[in-house]
């Protein structure tokens, strides 16, 4: 009997110790999941701009709510902490834990980055999102930015921009020669090849430049956004379609060390919030444009179409630019070929499944 009691006591002691270890382990896991994150996140676009700038506000609100306040992003407007076009560099150097930006602004230092932001005569918004989530897009972007100590997360996809706001009519390619225009991304290189004088300035500086005549034309975003920027007050010719930017994608860039320090659950939470943000950006953007276009006549604005012959010539120049960029940069070539292969595979469905645009 004494031997049995002794054995039971040992079992109870060992069981209690094991329970303590398991409880401690569980508590540690809970603590890791409940880690407190307080990040400063600078946006490249004003957060008052619907679908373009406000997605990061929605993402921050959703993450805060879903985490019970454990993850909080303090969103800063453009230029408040670092220069608008310096977000990636600031995230790389951990001046910022994260930033919300358009990757095309990295084109000078990372040529292939522009392919994740907008591509002339490229994919439509849902097509790009499909390539990102279901194709190679996400992996290719992560591989590209890994070299720069940055982790990219898709946070917004919206529809095409307009082809630009012009102070005078544009009828032929000859009208582009010498034209002073603000243009971003790969499309800017195409217009340079067409003979335009292209400059890239942050969004907040565009209207004054247009008003003072420092530039003759500009592109920026969709009509509802451009209206808030005031372009329709100066340039009365708004051209369509947005051949240079058939989709606009914006990303949350996170410092690699900051990303890797997160628990799996918190990384998943950020991914989910940004995925939801991308979809809501698309729906928000699509919901606003029709009403704005209807109001053009009252403002003396004319919605014009880029002549078909000009579009063909711009496509020819685009193909030349893309080949030049691919020849000069291996990453650009690899990512561009991935996009082209995806578009070719998607094309039969795209052509057959949807009603013709002029139905």
N, C-alpha and C positions, 0 to 999 in steps of 0.2 A: 504493500500500500504506500509506504514512504517513497519507494522507488518511482511508483506511478505519479505521485504528487510532485516529486522533484522534476520528473519529465514534463508534466503539465506546466509547471512554473516556467521551465526553460522555453517551452513552446510559446507561452503567453508573452514572455519577455521578447523573444525573437519576433513574434507576430506584431507586437506593439512597435518595436524598432522599425520593422519593415513598413508598417503603416505610416510612421513618422516620415520615413524617407520618401514614400510615395506622396504623402501630403505635402511635404516640402517641395518635391518636384512639381506637383500640380500647381502649388502656389507660385513657384518661380515662373512656370509657363503662363499663369494668369497675369503675373506682373509684367512679363515680356509683352503679352498681348495688350496690356493696358498702359504701355509706355506713353509718356506725354511728348507730343511733337508740337513744337512752336516754330514755324518757318516763316521767314519773310519772302514773299513771292512778288516780284515786279512783273507787271504786264507791259507788253510792247504796244498794245492798243488801249485807248481810253475805255474804261469799263462801262461807260455810258453808251457805247456803240453796240447796238443789238446784233447778236449772233457772231460778231467778230471779237468784241472786247468783253462782253458780259459772261461768256461761258465759264471763265475762270472764277467769277463770283459765285455762280451756281455750283461749280465743283467744290469750292471752299465751304459753302453752306451745307452741301450734302455730306461731305466728309465730317464736318463738325457734328452734324446731327447723328450720323450713323455710328460715329465713334464715341458718342456720349461726351463730346468735348475733349477727348484725349488727343485728337489731331486737329490743329487749328492753323490755317494759313492766313497770314495778314497780307492782304493784297495792296500793293503800291501802284500808283498810276505811272505812266511812262516818264522816265527821266528822274524820278524821285530819289532813287538810290544810285543807279548807274545810268550811263547814256542809253537811249532807247535801243541802239544797235549793238550795245555791249553786253547784252544779257547772257549770251552763251559763254563769253569769256569770264564773266563774273561768276557764273555757276561752276565753270571749270575750276576756277581758283578758290571756290567756296566763299567768295564775298557774299553770295546768295546761296541758300540751300536749294532754291528752285526759282525758275522764271517761266513765264508764259509768253511764247514768242512765235513768230513765223520764220521757219527755218531758211527761207530764201534770203534772209538778211545775212546769213552766214556764207553766202556764195563766194565772197572774196577769199576767205580762208579755207572753206570746205566746199569746193565746186559742186560736189554731188548733193549737197544739202538741199539745193533748189528743187530737186526732183521730188522731195517729200513735202514741198510747199505748194507748187503750182507748175504745170507743164503746158506749154503752148500746144494747142490741138491735141490735148491729152485726155485723160479719163474724166468721166462725170463724177459727181460727189459720191454716190453710192458705189460706183465702180472702184474708185480709189479706196474707199473704206473696206470693200471686199478684198482688194489686193493687200491692204494693210493687215486685216484680221485673219483672213483665210488663205492668203497667198504668202509671198515672201517679204512683204513690206516691213512689218514690225521687226523681224529678225535682221533685215538689211540695215534698217535705221539704227538699231541697237549696236550692230557691229561697227557701223560708220562712226557713231558718236562715242563708242567705248574708247577709241583712240584719243578722245578729247576729254576724258574723265567725266562724261555726261551720260545720263540715262534718259532717253526720250519716251514720252507717253502721249499718244494721240488724244487730244482733248476737244477738238473742234473741227468739223468739216462743214463747209457751206458751199452754195452754188457759185456759178461763174460771176466774175466781176463784169462790169460794162467794159467796152473796149476803150473807154476814156471820155473825158470832158474836154472839148476843144472850143477855142474862141472863134474859130472860123471853120467852114466846111472842109472836109477832106474827101476828095473824089478819086484821086489816083495816087499811085506810089510816089509820083513826082512831088506831091503836096507834103510828103513826109521829110523831104530833104531840107536840112537846116532847121527843122521844127524843134523848138526848145520844149522838151516834155519830161515830166517826172514819171519814171517807169521803173518797176522793180522786177527782180528775178530774171529768168531766162528770156522772157519777152523783151526786156530792155536790150539784151544783146541782139535780138532780132531787129529791133528798130534802129539800133546803131548800124547794123549791116545795111539797113534801108536808107541810111544817110541822116537820120534824126540826131539831134544833140540831146543825149539822154543824161538825166541827173537823178540821183536817188536821195531824197530827203525824208525825214520822219513825218508822220501824218500831221502832227501839230504845226508844221512849218509850211504845209502845202498851200493853204488858202492865202496867206500873206504873199507868197511867191507868185501865185496866180493873179491876185488882185493888183500887184505892183508891176506885172508884166515881165517878171524875171523868167517865167515860163509861159508857154503858149497853150499848154494842155497838160492834163494829168490823168492817171488812173489811180484808183485806190481800192474801191470795193464795190458792193452792191448798191443800187440806187438809194435805198432807205438809209444806208450808212453815209453815202456821199452827200445826201441832202443835209444831214446833220453837220457835215463838214463845211457846208456852205458853197460848194462848187457851183451849184446852179445859179448863184447870184452873179457870177462872173462869166462862166463859160456856158453858153446856151445850146451847144450841140453835144448831145450825149449819144455815143455810138455803141452799137451792138452788132454781133455777139462778142462776148469776151473771149476772143480766140486765144489770147495769151495766158488765160487763167481759167480753165474750164472747171476747176475745183480750187478751193482755198482751204488748206489744212493748217491748223495751229497746234502746237504741242506744249506740254508741260515738260520742261527740261529740269532734271534733278541731278545734283552733284552725286557722282558714283558712290562716294563714301557715305553720304547721307542716305542714299537708297539702300546700300548694303547693310547699314546699321539697323534698318527697320525689320520688325518681325514679319514673317510670311503673311500673317493676317492683315497687317497694316499696308503692306505692299499690295495685297489683293484689294483692299478697300480703296486705295488710290486708283488702281486700275479700273475698278468698277465705276467709281465716280466719274472718271474721265471718259469711259465708254458711254455712260449716260449723257455726259456733257456734249460729246460729239453728236449724238443723235438729236438732242434738244437744240443744239446750234443749227443743225440742218432744218429742223421743223420751224424754228423761229425765223430763220432767214427767208425760207420760202413763203412764210405767212405774210410778209410785209411789203413785198415788191409791187404787187399789182396795184395797190392803192396809190403808191407813190407815182407810178407811171401814169395813172389816170389824172394826176394833178399837174402834169407837165405843162399842158396848154395854158393853164391859168398863170403859170410862172414864166411864160414865154420861152420854155425849153422845148426843143425838138428832139425826139428820139429818132435817130437815124441808123440805117443799116450800113455796115461796111460793104461796099460793092463786092459782088461775088468774085470778080476778076482780081481785086485787091487781096481777098482772102486766099485765093490760089497762089498768088505771088508771095504772100506772107508765109504760107505753108512751105513753099519751096525754100525760102530763106531760113525758116525754122529747121527744116531737115538738114540744111548746111551747118547751122549752128550746133545742132545736136551731134552731128558727126565730128565736128571740130572739138567739141567738149569731150566726147567719148575718146577721141584719139589722144587727148592731152591728159586724161585722168582715168586711171583704171577703175576706181570706185564708181565714177560717173558711168562708165561703159557698162559695168556689171549691173548696176541698178536700173539703168535705162533699158537694157536688154530684158531684164526681168519684167518691167512694165509693158514693154512691147509684146512679149510672149503672152502675158496675161490678157492684154487687150485682144490679141488675135484669137485666143481660146474663147473669150467671152463674146466676141463679135457675132457668131451665128445666133446666139440667144438674144442678144441686144437687138439685132435686126428683125428677128421674127416674132418675138414675144410682145413687143409694144406697138401701139398704134403709131402710124406715121405722124410726124410733128404737124403736118398740114392737113390732117384728117378733118 
